[in-house]
Amino acid sequence: MVCVAELPTNGYIWSAMSRTTSVGNGEDLISPADTSLGLTEDGWWTYRYLRSVKKRWTGDPTWCDYKATLTEPLLGAVMAHYMSRNDP
């Protein structure tokens, strides 16, 4: 899961985009394994499963363990993918 944005109506919550290793579809962003980021298997970043994460839980190993910070060019690709979604 990657925290991608603050919710505009609540500054205490992140919008988080999931990464799946089970199945991707044509809308998902391919994500190769990268052990430096804690990504041990190939997968896909997907906005099909957007979640809200309380900021106070970010980095807490019980709720939302911090693994790494994405850097370019992956950061730009993930953010572009998130921004390309169609909100209902």
N, CA, C and O atoms as a GROMACS GRO file, in nm:
protein
  352
    1MET      N    1   0.085  -0.116   0.000
    1MET     CA    2   0.000   0.000   0.000
    1MET      C    3   0.090   0.123   0.000
    1MET      O    4   0.194   0.125   0.065
    2VAL      N    5   0.048   0.223  -0.074
    2VAL     CA    6   0.124   0.347  -0.080
    2VAL      C    7   0.029   0.463  -0.050
    2VAL      O    8  -0.078   0.474  -0.109
    3CYS      N    9   0.069   0.550   0.044
    3CYS     CA   10  -0.011   0.669   0.074
    3CYS      C   11   0.015   0.771  -0.036
    3CYS      O   12   0.129   0.810  -0.060
    4VAL      N   13  -0.090   0.814  -0.104
    4VAL     CA   14  -0.074   0.897  -0.222
    4VAL      C   15  -0.128   1.039  -0.207
    4VAL      O   16  -0.088   1.127  -0.283
    5ALA      N   17  -0.217   1.064  -0.112
    5ALA     CA   18  -0.275   1.198  -0.101
    5ALA      C   19  -0.348   1.214   0.031
    5ALA      O   20  -0.397   1.117   0.088
    6GLU      N   21  -0.354   1.338   0.079
    6GLU     CA   22  -0.441   1.368   0.192
    6GLU      C   23  -0.583   1.375   0.140
    6GLU      O   24  -0.607   1.420   0.027
    7LEU      N   25  -0.678   1.331   0.220
    7LEU     CA   26  -0.816   1.348   0.180
    7LEU      C   27  -0.851   1.496   0.192
    7LEU      O   28  -0.822   1.558   0.294
    8PRO      N   29  -0.914   1.553   0.090
    8PRO     CA   30  -0.939   1.698   0.092
    8PRO      C   31  -1.030   1.743   0.205
    8PRO      O   32  -1.025   1.858   0.247
    9THR      N   33  -1.113   1.653   0.254
    9THR     CA   34  -1.207   1.691   0.360
    9THR      C   35  -1.156   1.656   0.499
    9THR      O   36  -1.222   1.687   0.598
   10ASN      N   37  -1.038   1.592   0.507
   10ASN     CA   38  -0.988   1.549   0.638
   10ASN      C   39  -0.836   1.541   0.634
   10ASN      O   40  -0.780   1.449   0.575
   11GLY      N   41  -0.769   1.636   0.697
   11GLY     CA   42  -0.624   1.641   0.698
   11GLY      C   43  -0.557   1.536   0.786
   11GLY      O   44  -0.434   1.531   0.794
   12TYR      N   45  -0.638   1.452   0.852
   12TYR     CA   46  -0.582   1.348   0.939
   12TYR      C   47  -0.578   1.212   0.871
   12TYR      O   48  -0.540   1.112   0.933
   13ILE      N   49  -0.617   1.208   0.744
   13ILE     CA   50  -0.629   1.079   0.675
   13ILE      C   51  -0.556   1.084   0.542
   13ILE      O   52  -0.564   1.184   0.469
   14TRP      N   53  -0.485   0.976   0.509
   14TRP     CA   54  -0.424   0.957   0.379
   14TRP      C   55  -0.516   0.874   0.292
   14TRP      O   56  -0.590   0.789   0.342
   15SER      N   57  -0.513   0.898   0.164
   15SER     CA   58  -0.573   0.807   0.068
   15SER      C   59  -0.460   0.713   0.027
   15SER      O   60  -0.352   0.758  -0.011
   16ALA      N   61  -0.484   0.583   0.035
   16ALA     CA   62  -0.380   0.485   0.008
   16ALA      C   63  -0.420   0.395  -0.108
   16ALA      O   64  -0.535   0.351  -0.117
   17MET      N   65  -0.325   0.369  -0.195
   17MET     CA   66  -0.347   0.282  -0.311
   17MET      C   67  -0.279   0.149  -0.284
   17MET      O   68  -0.165   0.144  -0.238
   18SER      N   69  -0.349   0.042  -0.313
   18SER     CA   70  -0.299  -0.091  -0.285
   18SER      C   71  -0.207  -0.143  -0.394
   18SER      O   72  -0.207  -0.095  -0.508
   19ARG      N   73  -0.128  -0.241  -0.356
   19ARG     CA   74  -0.045  -0.316  -0.449
   19ARG      C   75  -0.081  -0.463  -0.430
   19ARG      O   76  -0.078  -0.514  -0.318
   20THR      N   77  -0.115  -0.530  -0.538
   20THR     CA   78  -0.154  -0.670  -0.531
   20THR      C   79  -0.050  -0.757  -0.602
   20THR      O   80   0.012  -0.714  -0.699
   21THR      N   81  -0.033  -0.876  -0.552
   21THR     CA   82   0.055  -0.971  -0.619
   21THR      C   83  -0.025  -1.089  -0.676
   21THR      O   84   0.032  -1.179  -0.736
   22SER      N   85  -0.156  -1.087  -0.656
   22SER     CA   86  -0.237  -1.201  -0.699
   22SER      C   87  -0.285  -1.190  -0.842
   22SER      O   88  -0.273  -1.285  -0.920
   23VAL      N   89  -0.340  -1.075  -0.879
   23VAL     CA   90  -0.391  -1.062  -1.016
   23VAL      C   91  -0.401  -0.914  -1.052
   23VAL      O   92  -0.445  -0.832  -0.972
   24GLY      N   93  -0.359  -0.882  -1.173
   24GLY     CA   94  -0.371  -0.745  -1.223
   24GLY      C   95  -0.465  -0.743  -1.341
   24GLY      O   96  -0.501  -0.848  -1.395
   25ASN      N   97  -0.505  -0.624  -1.381
   25ASN     CA   98  -0.586  -0.612  -1.502
   25ASN      C   99  -0.528  -0.501  -1.588
   25ASN      O  100  -0.424  -0.444  -1.554
   26GLY      N  101  -0.591  -0.470  -1.698
   26GLY     CA  102  -0.538  -0.372  -1.791
   26GLY      C  103  -0.528  -0.231  -1.736
   26GLY      O  104  -0.458  -0.147  -1.794
   27GLU      N  105  -0.596  -0.201  -1.626
   27GLU     CA  106  -0.591  -0.068  -1.566
   27GLU      C  107  -0.480  -0.055  -1.462
   27GLU      O  108  -0.448   0.057  -1.419
   28ASP      N  109  -0.420  -0.165  -1.420
   28ASP     CA  110  -0.321  -0.163  -1.313
   28ASP      C  111  -0.181  -0.132  -1.367
   28ASP      O  112  -0.152  -0.155  -1.484
   29LEU      N  113  -0.096  -0.081  -1.280
   29LEU     CA  114   0.041  -0.046  -1.314
   29LEU      C  115   0.133  -0.161  -1.271
   29LEU      O  116   0.138  -0.196  -1.154
   30ILE      N  117   0.205  -0.218  -1.367
   30ILE     CA  118   0.296  -0.328  -1.337
   30ILE      C  119   0.402  -0.280  -1.237
   30ILE      O  120   0.454  -0.169  -1.248
   31SER      N  121   0.431  -0.366  -1.139
   31SER     CA  122   0.525  -0.332  -1.033
   31SER      C  123   0.619  -0.449  -1.009
   31SER      O  124   0.582  -0.546  -0.941
   32PRO      N  125   0.740  -0.442  -1.063
   32PRO     CA  126   0.836  -0.550  -1.039
   32PRO      C  127   0.875  -0.558  -0.892
   32PRO      O  128   0.866  -0.459  -0.819
   33ALA      N  129   0.917  -0.675  -0.849
   33ALA     CA  130   0.968  -0.691  -0.713
   33ALA      C  131   1.086  -0.595  -0.692
   33ALA      O  132   1.164  -0.570  -0.784
   34ASP      N  133   1.096  -0.542  -0.571
   34ASP     CA  134   1.207  -0.454  -0.534
   34ASP      C  135   1.228  -0.468  -0.384
   34ASP      O  136   1.159  -0.404  -0.304
   35THR      N  137   1.323  -0.551  -0.346
   35THR     CA  138   1.343  -0.579  -0.204
   35THR      C  139   1.383  -0.455  -0.124
   35THR      O  140   1.361  -0.451  -0.003
   36SER      N  141   1.442  -0.354  -0.188
   36SER     CA  142   1.478  -0.232  -0.116
   36SER      C  143   1.354  -0.156  -0.069
   36SER      O  144   1.362  -0.073   0.022
   37LEU      N  145   1.239  -0.185  -0.131
   37LEU     CA  146   1.112  -0.123  -0.092
   37LEU      C  147   1.024  -0.220  -0.013
   37LEU      O  148   0.912  -0.185   0.024
   38GLY      N  149   1.073  -0.341   0.012
   38GLY     CA  150   0.993  -0.441   0.081
   38GLY      C  151   0.896  -0.513  -0.012
   38GLY      O  152   0.805  -0.581   0.034
   39LEU      N  153   0.916  -0.499  -0.142
   39LEU     CA  154   0.828  -0.563  -0.242
   39LEU      C  155   0.898  -0.690  -0.288
   39LEU      O  156   0.983  -0.686  -0.377
   40THR      N  157   0.862  -0.802  -0.229
   40THR     CA  158   0.935  -0.927  -0.253
   40THR      C  159   0.884  -1.006  -0.373
   40THR      O  160   0.949  -1.102  -0.415
   41GLU      N  161   0.770  -0.968  -0.428
   41GLU     CA  162   0.714  -1.038  -0.544
   41GLU      C  163   0.672  -0.936  -0.649
   41GLU      O  164   0.640  -0.821  -0.617
   42ASP      N  165   0.673  -0.979  -0.776
   42ASP     CA  166   0.617  -0.895  -0.881
   42ASP      C  167   0.470  -0.871  -0.851
   42ASP      O  168   0.404  -0.956  -0.790
   43GLY      N  169   0.417  -0.757  -0.893
   43GLY     CA  170   0.276  -0.727  -0.866
   43GLY      C  171   0.226  -0.612  -0.951
   43GLY      O  172   0.282  -0.583  -1.056
   44TRP      N  173   0.120  -0.548  -0.903
   44TRP     CA  174   0.056  -0.436  -0.972
   44TRP      C  175   0.009  -0.334  -0.869
   44TRP      O  176  -0.047  -0.371  -0.766
   45TRP      N  177   0.033  -0.206  -0.897
   45TRP     CA  178  -0.030  -0.098  -0.820
   45TRP      C  179  -0.170  -0.083  -0.878
   45TRP      O  180  -0.187  -0.077  -0.999
   46THR      N  181  -0.269  -0.076  -0.791
   46THR     CA  182  -0.407  -0.070  -0.839
   46THR      C  183  -0.489   0.029  -0.758
   46THR      O  184  -0.482   0.032  -0.635
   47TYR      N  185  -0.567   0.109  -0.828
   47TYR     CA  186  -0.658   0.199  -0.758
   47TYR      C  187  -0.796   0.136  -0.743
   47TYR      O  188  -0.891   0.202  -0.702
   48ARG      N  189  -0.808   0.007  -0.777
   48ARG     CA  190  -0.935  -0.064  -0.755
   48ARG      C  191  -0.964  -0.079  -0.606
   48ARG      O  192  -1.079  -0.098  -0.567
   49TYR      N  193  -0.861  -0.072  -0.524
   49TYR     CA  194  -0.877  -0.095  -0.380
   49TYR      C  195  -0.824   0.023  -0.300
   49TYR      O  196  -0.742   0.004  -0.210
   50LEU      N  197  -0.869   0.144  -0.329
   50LEU     CA  198  -0.827   0.262  -0.251
   50LEU      C  199  -0.877   0.248  -0.108
   50LEU      O  200  -0.989   0.204  -0.084
   51ARG      N  201  -0.794   0.287  -0.014
   51ARG     CA  202  -0.827   0.279   0.128
   51ARG      C  203  -0.793   0.411   0.194
   51ARG      O  204  -0.713   0.490   0.143
   52SER      N  205  -0.854   0.434   0.308
   52SER     CA  206  -0.819   0.548   0.393
   52SER      C  207  -0.733   0.498   0.507
   52SER      O  208  -0.763   0.394   0.567
   53VAL      N  209  -0.625   0.570   0.538
   53VAL     CA  210  -0.534   0.534   0.646
   53VAL      C  211  -0.518   0.655   0.736
   53VAL      O  212  -0.482   0.763   0.690
   54LYS      N  213  -0.544   0.637   0.864
   54LYS     CA  214  -0.525   0.748   0.958
   54LYS      C  215  -0.376   0.780   0.965
   54LYS      O  216  -0.293   0.690   0.979
   55LYS      N  217  -0.343   0.909   0.956
   55LYS     CA  218  -0.203   0.950   0.958
   55LYS      C  219  -0.133   0.904   1.086
   55LYS      O  220  -0.015   0.870   1.083
   56ARG      N  221  -0.204   0.902   1.197
   56ARG     CA  222  -0.140   0.862   1.323
   56ARG      C  223  -0.100   0.715   1.322
   56ARG      O  224  -0.016   0.674   1.401
   57TRP      N  225  -0.160   0.635   1.230
   57TRP     CA  226  -0.123   0.493   1.219
   57TRP      C  227  -0.005   0.472   1.124
   57TRP      O  228   0.057   0.366   1.126
   58THR      N  229   0.026   0.571   1.041
   58THR     CA  230   0.134   0.556   0.944
   58THR      C  231   0.266   0.536   1.018
   58THR      O  232   0.305   0.619   1.100
   59GLY      N  233   0.333   0.426   0.989
   59GLY     CA  234   0.458   0.393   1.054
   59GLY      C  235   0.443   0.305   1.176
   59GLY      O  236   0.542   0.256   1.229
   60ASP      N  237   0.319   0.284   1.222
   60ASP     CA  238   0.294   0.195   1.336
   60ASP      C  239   0.293   0.051   1.283
   60ASP      O  240   0.207   0.017   1.201
   61PRO      N  241   0.385  -0.035   1.328
   61PRO     CA  242   0.392  -0.171   1.274
   61PRO      C  243   0.265  -0.252   1.296
   61PRO      O  244   0.244  -0.352   1.226
   62THR      N  245   0.182  -0.213   1.390
   62THR     CA  246   0.057  -0.285   1.414
   62THR      C  247  -0.047  -0.254   1.309
   62THR      O  248  -0.127  -0.341   1.272
   63TRP      N  249  -0.048  -0.131   1.259
   63TRP     CA  250  -0.154  -0.086   1.168
   63TRP      C  251  -0.106  -0.063   1.025
   63TRP      O  252  -0.167  -0.112   0.930
   64CYS      N  253   0.002   0.011   1.010
   64CYS     CA  254   0.047   0.052   0.877
   64CYS      C  255   0.199   0.069   0.881
   64CYS      O  256   0.249   0.182   0.885
   65ASP      N  257   0.270  -0.042   0.880
   65ASP     CA  258   0.415  -0.040   0.895
   65ASP      C  259   0.480   0.036   0.780
   65ASP      O  260   0.445   0.016   0.663
   66TYR      N  261   0.574   0.122   0.814
   66TYR     CA  262   0.648   0.197   0.712
   66TYR      C  263   0.758   0.109   0.657
   66TYR      O  264   0.837   0.052   0.732
   67LYS      N  265   0.765   0.098   0.524
   67LYS     CA  266   0.868   0.017   0.458
   67LYS      C  267   0.973   0.104   0.391
   67LYS      O  268   1.093   0.081   0.410
   68ALA      N  269   0.929   0.202   0.313
   68ALA     CA  270   1.023   0.283   0.237
   68ALA      C  271   0.949   0.401   0.174
   68ALA      O  272   0.826   0.405   0.172
   69THR      N  273   1.026   0.496   0.123
   69THR     CA  274   0.972   0.607   0.047
   69THR      C  275   1.002   0.584  -0.100
   69THR      O  276   1.117   0.559  -0.137
   70LEU      N  277   0.901   0.593  -0.184
   70LEU     CA  278   0.922   0.576  -0.327
   70LEU      C  279   1.003   0.693  -0.380
   70LEU      O  280   0.986   0.806  -0.337
   71THR      N  281   1.091   0.664  -0.475
   71THR     CA  282   1.171   0.768  -0.539
   71THR      C  283   1.145   0.762  -0.689
   71THR      O  284   1.086   0.668  -0.741
   72GLU      N  285   1.190   0.865  -0.758
   72GLU     CA  286   1.176   0.870  -0.903
   72GLU      C  287   1.262   0.762  -0.968
   72GLU      O  288   1.371   0.733  -0.917
   73PRO      N  289   1.220   0.703  -1.074
   73PRO     CA  290   1.102   0.733  -1.154
   73PRO      C  291   0.975   0.662  -1.106
   73PRO      O  292   0.865   0.690  -1.156
   74LEU      N  293   0.989   0.569  -1.007
   74LEU     CA  294   0.872   0.495  -0.961
   74LEU      C  295   0.768   0.587  -0.898
   74LEU      O  296   0.649   0.571  -0.923
   75LEU      N  297   0.811   0.683  -0.818
   75LEU     CA  298   0.718   0.776  -0.754
   75LEU      C  299   0.631   0.845  -0.858
   75LEU      O  300   0.509   0.851  -0.843
   76GLY      N  301   0.691   0.897  -0.963
   76GLY     CA  302   0.616   0.966  -1.068
   76GLY      C  303   0.518   0.874  -1.138
   76GLY      O  304   0.406   0.914  -1.169
   77ALA      N  305   0.560   0.750  -1.164
   77ALA     CA  306   0.472   0.654  -1.232
   77ALA      C  307   0.353   0.617  -1.144
   77ALA      O  308   0.240   0.610  -1.193
   78VAL      N  309   0.377   0.595  -1.015
   78VAL     CA  310   0.268   0.559  -0.924
   78VAL      C  311   0.172   0.676  -0.908
   78VAL      O  312   0.050   0.657  -0.908
   79MET      N  313   0.224   0.797  -0.892
   79MET     CA  314   0.137   0.914  -0.877
   79MET      C  315   0.056   0.940  -1.005
   79MET      O  316  -0.062   0.975  -0.997
   80ALA      N  317   0.118   0.925  -1.121
   80ALA     CA  318   0.045   0.942  -1.248
   80ALA      C  319  -0.065   0.839  -1.260
   80ALA      O  320  -0.175   0.869  -1.306
   81HIS      N  321  -0.036   0.716  -1.217
   81HIS     CA  322  -0.138   0.610  -1.221
   81HIS      C  323  -0.255   0.646  -1.128
   81HIS      O  324  -0.371   0.633  -1.167
   82TYR      N  325  -0.224   0.690  -1.007
   82TYR     CA  326  -0.329   0.730  -0.913
   82TYR      C  327  -0.413   0.845  -0.969
   82TYR      O  328  -0.535   0.843  -0.959
   83MET      N  329  -0.348   0.944  -1.026
   83MET     CA  330  -0.418   1.061  -1.078
   83MET      C  331  -0.501   1.028  -1.202
   83MET      O  332  -0.592   1.104  -1.237
   84SER      N  333  -0.471   0.918  -1.270
   84SER     CA  334  -0.543   0.883  -1.393
   84SER      C  335  -0.675   0.812  -1.368
   84SER      O  336  -0.750   0.784  -1.461
   85ARG      N  337  -0.704   0.782  -1.241
   85ARG     CA  338  -0.828   0.708  -1.210
   85ARG      C  339  -0.950   0.795  -1.236
   85ARG      O  340  -0.942   0.918  -1.237
   86ASN      N  341  -1.062   0.730  -1.259
   86ASN     CA  342  -1.190   0.800  -1.274
   86ASN      C  343  -1.265   0.790  -1.144
   86ASN      O  344  -1.308   0.681  -1.106
   87ASP      N  345  -1.280   0.901  -1.074
   87ASP     CA  346  -1.358   0.898  -0.950
   87ASP      C  347  -1.505   0.879  -0.984
   87ASP      O  348  -1.554   0.934  -1.083
   88PRO      N  349  -1.575   0.801  -0.901
   88PRO     CA  350  -1.719   0.781  -0.928
   88PRO      C  351  -1.799   0.908  -0.910
   88PRO      O  352  -1.921   0.907  -0.929
   0.00000   0.00000   0.00000
